[in-house]
Protein backbone atom coordinates (compact mmCIF):
# COMPACT_ATOMS: atom_id res chain seq x y z
CA UNK A 1 0.00 0.00 0.00
CA UNK A 2 1.46 3.33 -1.08
CA UNK A 3 0.99 6.24 1.29
CA UNK A 4 1.60 9.81 0.19
CA UNK A 5 2.63 12.83 2.26
CA UNK A 6 0.90 16.14 1.59
CA UNK A 7 4.25 17.93 1.59
CA UNK A 8 5.21 15.95 -1.55
CA UNK A 9 2.29 17.40 -3.49
CA UNK A 10 2.38 20.35 -5.85
CA UNK A 11 0.40 22.13 -8.51
CA UNK A 12 1.88 22.87 -11.92
CA UNK A 13 0.79 25.17 -14.74
CA UNK A 14 1.65 24.31 -18.35
CA UNK A 15 1.74 21.17 -20.46
CA UNK A 16 0.62 18.09 -18.47
CA UNK A 17 3.65 16.23 -17.11
CA UNK A 18 6.11 19.08 -17.67
CA UNK A 19 4.57 22.30 -16.37
CA UNK A 20 6.13 24.80 -13.98
CA UNK A 21 5.25 24.73 -10.27
CA UNK A 22 2.80 27.39 -9.12
CA UNK A 23 4.46 29.46 -6.39
CA UNK A 24 3.56 29.17 -2.70
CA UNK A 25 0.70 26.61 -3.03
CA UNK A 26 -0.50 25.49 0.39
CA UNK A 27 -3.22 22.99 -0.56
CA UNK A 28 -5.40 21.60 -3.33
CA UNK A 29 -8.52 19.46 -3.40
CA UNK A 30 -10.40 17.53 -6.11
CA UNK A 31 -13.96 16.21 -5.70
CA UNK A 32 -15.20 13.66 -8.24
CA UNK A 33 -18.74 12.33 -8.53
CA UNK A 34 -20.87 10.13 -10.77
CA UNK A 35 -24.49 10.84 -11.64
CA UNK A 36 -26.87 7.96 -10.83
CA UNK A 37 -29.96 7.51 -13.04
CA UNK A 38 -33.07 5.60 -12.03
CA UNK A 39 -34.15 3.03 -14.64
CA UNK A 40 -36.86 1.42 -12.52
CA UNK A 41 -39.94 0.28 -14.47
CA UNK A 42 -43.46 -0.61 -13.40
CA UNK A 43 -43.42 -4.18 -12.10
CA UNK A 44 -39.80 -4.08 -10.89
CA UNK A 45 -39.43 -5.25 -7.29
CA UNK A 46 -36.23 -3.31 -6.68
CA UNK A 47 -34.85 -0.08 -8.02
CA UNK A 48 -32.68 -0.32 -11.11
CA UNK A 49 -29.82 2.16 -11.19
CA UNK A 50 -27.34 3.01 -13.92
CA UNK A 51 -24.51 5.49 -14.04
CA UNK A 52 -24.85 8.71 -15.95
CA UNK A 53 -22.25 11.42 -16.42
CA UNK A 54 -19.17 11.99 -14.30
CA UNK A 55 -18.34 15.40 -12.87
CA UNK A 56 -15.42 16.89 -10.97
CA UNK A 57 -14.46 20.13 -9.34
CA UNK A 58 -12.10 21.41 -6.70
CA UNK A 59 -10.05 24.19 -5.22
CA UNK A 60 -6.50 25.26 -4.52
CA UNK A 61 -4.94 27.92 -2.33
CA UNK A 62 -1.61 29.70 -2.15
CA UNK A 63 0.17 32.52 -0.41
CA UNK A 64 -0.15 35.50 -2.74
CA UNK A 65 3.05 35.86 -4.80
CA UNK A 66 2.46 38.05 -7.81
CA UNK A 67 5.79 39.90 -7.99
CA UNK A 68 6.00 39.58 -11.77
CA UNK A 69 3.41 39.50 -14.54
CA UNK A 70 5.11 36.34 -15.84
CA UNK A 71 4.42 34.11 -12.82
CA UNK A 72 2.08 31.12 -12.88
CA UNK A 73 -0.09 32.83 -10.24
CA UNK A 74 -0.48 35.85 -12.56
CA UNK A 75 -1.52 33.51 -15.39
CA UNK A 76 -4.11 31.82 -13.15
CA UNK A 77 -5.47 35.19 -12.01
CA UNK A 78 -5.82 36.26 -15.66
CA UNK A 79 -7.59 32.98 -16.51
CA UNK A 80 -9.96 33.44 -13.56
CA UNK A 81 -10.85 36.98 -14.62
CA UNK A 82 -11.36 35.97 -18.26
CA UNK A 83 -13.16 32.65 -17.69
CA UNK A 84 -10.59 30.85 -19.83
CA UNK A 85 -10.62 27.06 -20.32
CA UNK A 86 -7.24 25.81 -19.09
CA UNK A 87 -6.12 23.07 -21.47
CA UNK A 88 -3.06 22.02 -23.46
CA UNK A 89 -0.19 24.46 -22.83
CA UNK A 90 -2.20 26.17 -20.06
CA UNK A 91 -3.21 23.04 -18.14
CA UNK A 92 -3.18 22.76 -14.36
CA UNK A 93 -1.81 19.45 -13.06
CA UNK A 94 -2.35 18.27 -9.47
CA UNK A 95 0.66 16.29 -8.23
CA UNK A 96 0.61 13.76 -5.38
CA UNK A 97 4.32 13.10 -5.92
CA UNK A 98 6.78 14.00 -8.67
CA UNK A 99 5.58 10.96 -10.67
CA UNK A 100 1.87 10.61 -9.74
CA UNK A 101 -0.71 13.24 -10.69
CA UNK A 102 -4.30 14.08 -11.63
CA UNK A 103 -5.05 16.13 -14.73
CA UNK A 104 -7.86 17.35 -16.96
CA UNK A 105 -9.19 20.56 -18.46
CA UNK A 106 -10.56 23.10 -15.98
CA UNK A 107 -12.38 26.41 -15.88
CA UNK A 108 -11.64 28.61 -12.86
CA UNK A 109 -15.05 29.55 -11.45
CA UNK A 110 -13.99 31.69 -8.51
CA UNK A 111 -11.07 33.52 -6.97
CA UNK A 112 -10.71 35.12 -3.56
CA UNK A 113 -7.91 37.10 -1.97
CA UNK A 114 -7.77 37.29 1.84
CA UNK A 115 -5.88 40.04 3.66
CA UNK A 116 -5.84 40.00 7.46
CA UNK A 117 -3.77 41.73 10.11
CA UNK A 118 -1.16 39.35 11.50
CA UNK A 119 -1.42 36.89 8.61
CA UNK A 120 0.04 36.36 5.15
CA UNK A 121 -2.04 37.38 2.13
CA UNK A 122 -3.75 34.31 0.63
CA UNK A 123 -5.33 33.62 -2.73
CA UNK A 124 -7.79 30.80 -3.38
CA UNK A 125 -9.31 29.45 -6.59
CA UNK A 126 -12.30 27.19 -7.24
CA UNK A 127 -12.69 25.33 -10.51
CA UNK A 128 -14.85 22.89 -12.44
CA UNK A 129 -13.56 20.15 -14.71
CA UNK A 130 -14.48 20.04 -18.39
CA UNK A 131 -14.26 16.49 -19.71
CA UNK A 132 -12.71 13.54 -17.89
CA UNK A 133 -10.41 13.59 -14.87
CA UNK A 134 -7.39 11.31 -15.30
CA UNK A 135 -4.71 9.86 -13.02
CA UNK A 136 -1.22 9.22 -14.35
C-alpha positions as CSV (number, residue, x, y, z in Angstrom):
1,X,0.0,0.0,0.0
2,X,1.5,3.3,-1.1
3,X,1.0,6.2,1.3
4,X,1.6,9.8,0.2
5,X,2.6,12.8,2.3
6,X,0.9,16.1,1.6
7,X,4.2,17.9,1.6
8,X,5.2,16.0,-1.6
9,X,2.3,17.4,-3.5
10,X,2.4,20.3,-5.9
11,X,0.4,22.1,-8.5
12,X,1.9,22.9,-11.9
13,X,0.8,25.2,-14.7
14,X,1.7,24.3,-18.3
15,X,1.7,21.2,-20.5
16,X,0.6,18.1,-18.5
17,X,3.6,16.2,-17.1
18,X,6.1,19.1,-17.7
19,X,4.6,22.3,-16.4
20,X,6.1,24.8,-14.0
21,X,5.3,24.7,-10.3
22,X,2.8,27.4,-9.1
23,X,4.5,29.5,-6.4
24,X,3.6,29.2,-2.7
25,X,0.7,26.6,-3.0
26,X,-0.5,25.5,0.4
27,X,-3.2,23.0,-0.6
28,X,-5.4,21.6,-3.3
29,X,-8.5,19.5,-3.4
30,X,-10.4,17.5,-6.1
31,X,-14.0,16.2,-5.7
32,X,-15.2,13.7,-8.2
33,X,-18.7,12.3,-8.5
34,X,-20.9,10.1,-10.8
35,X,-24.5,10.8,-11.6
36,X,-26.9,8.0,-10.8
37,X,-30.0,7.5,-13.0
38,X,-33.1,5.6,-12.0
39,X,-34.1,3.0,-14.6
40,X,-36.9,1.4,-12.5
41,X,-39.9,0.3,-14.5
42,X,-43.5,-0.6,-13.4
43,X,-43.4,-4.2,-12.1
44,X,-39.8,-4.1,-10.9
45,X,-39.4,-5.3,-7.3
46,X,-36.2,-3.3,-6.7
47,X,-34.9,-0.1,-8.0
48,X,-32.7,-0.3,-11.1
49,X,-29.8,2.2,-11.2
50,X,-27.3,3.0,-13.9
51,X,-24.5,5.5,-14.0
52,X,-24.8,8.7,-16.0
53,X,-22.3,11.4,-16.4
54,X,-19.2,12.0,-14.3
55,X,-18.3,15.4,-12.9
56,X,-15.4,16.9,-11.0
57,X,-14.5,20.1,-9.3
58,X,-12.1,21.4,-6.7
59,X,-10.0,24.2,-5.2
60,X,-6.5,25.3,-4.5
61,X,-4.9,27.9,-2.3
62,X,-1.6,29.7,-2.1
63,X,0.2,32.5,-0.4
64,X,-0.1,35.5,-2.7
65,X,3.1,35.9,-4.8
66,X,2.5,38.1,-7.8
67,X,5.8,39.9,-8.0
68,X,6.0,39.6,-11.8
69,X,3.4,39.5,-14.5
70,X,5.1,36.3,-15.8
71,X,4.4,34.1,-12.8
72,X,2.1,31.1,-12.9
73,X,-0.1,32.8,-10.2
74,X,-0.5,35.8,-12.6
75,X,-1.5,33.5,-15.4
76,X,-4.1,31.8,-13.1
77,X,-5.5,35.2,-12.0
78,X,-5.8,36.3,-15.7
79,X,-7.6,33.0,-16.5
80,X,-10.0,33.4,-13.6
81,X,-10.8,37.0,-14.6
82,X,-11.4,36.0,-18.3
83,X,-13.2,32.6,-17.7
84,X,-10.6,30.8,-19.8
85,X,-10.6,27.1,-20.3
86,X,-7.2,25.8,-19.1
87,X,-6.1,23.1,-21.5
88,X,-3.1,22.0,-23.5
89,X,-0.2,24.5,-22.8
90,X,-2.2,26.2,-20.1
91,X,-3.2,23.0,-18.1
92,X,-3.2,22.8,-14.4
93,X,-1.8,19.5,-13.1
94,X,-2.3,18.3,-9.5
95,X,0.7,16.3,-8.2
96,X,0.6,13.8,-5.4
97,X,4.3,13.1,-5.9
98,X,6.8,14.0,-8.7
99,X,5.6,11.0,-10.7
100,X,1.9,10.6,-9.7
101,X,-0.7,13.2,-10.7
102,X,-4.3,14.1,-11.6
103,X,-5.1,16.1,-14.7
104,X,-7.9,17.3,-17.0
105,X,-9.2,20.6,-18.5
106,X,-10.6,23.1,-16.0
107,X,-12.4,26.4,-15.9
108,X,-11.6,28.6,-12.9
109,X,-15.0,29.6,-11.5
110,X,-14.0,31.7,-8.5
111,X,-11.1,33.5,-7.0
112,X,-10.7,35.1,-3.6
113,X,-7.9,37.1,-2.0
114,X,-7.8,37.3,1.8
115,X,-5.9,40.0,3.7
116,X,-5.8,40.0,7.5
117,X,-3.8,41.7,10.1
118,X,-1.2,39.4,11.5
119,X,-1.4,36.9,8.6
120,X,0.0,36.4,5.1
121,X,-2.0,37.4,2.1
122,X,-3.7,34.3,0.6
123,X,-5.3,33.6,-2.7
124,X,-7.8,30.8,-3.4
125,X,-9.3,29.4,-6.6
126,X,-12.3,27.2,-7.2
127,X,-12.7,25.3,-10.5
128,X,-14.8,22.9,-12.4
129,X,-13.6,20.1,-14.7
130,X,-14.5,20.0,-18.4
131,X,-14.3,16.5,-19.7
132,X,-12.7,13.5,-17.9
133,X,-10.4,13.6,-14.9
134,X,-7.4,11.3,-15.3
135,X,-4.7,9.9,-13.0
136,X,-1.2,9.2,-14.4
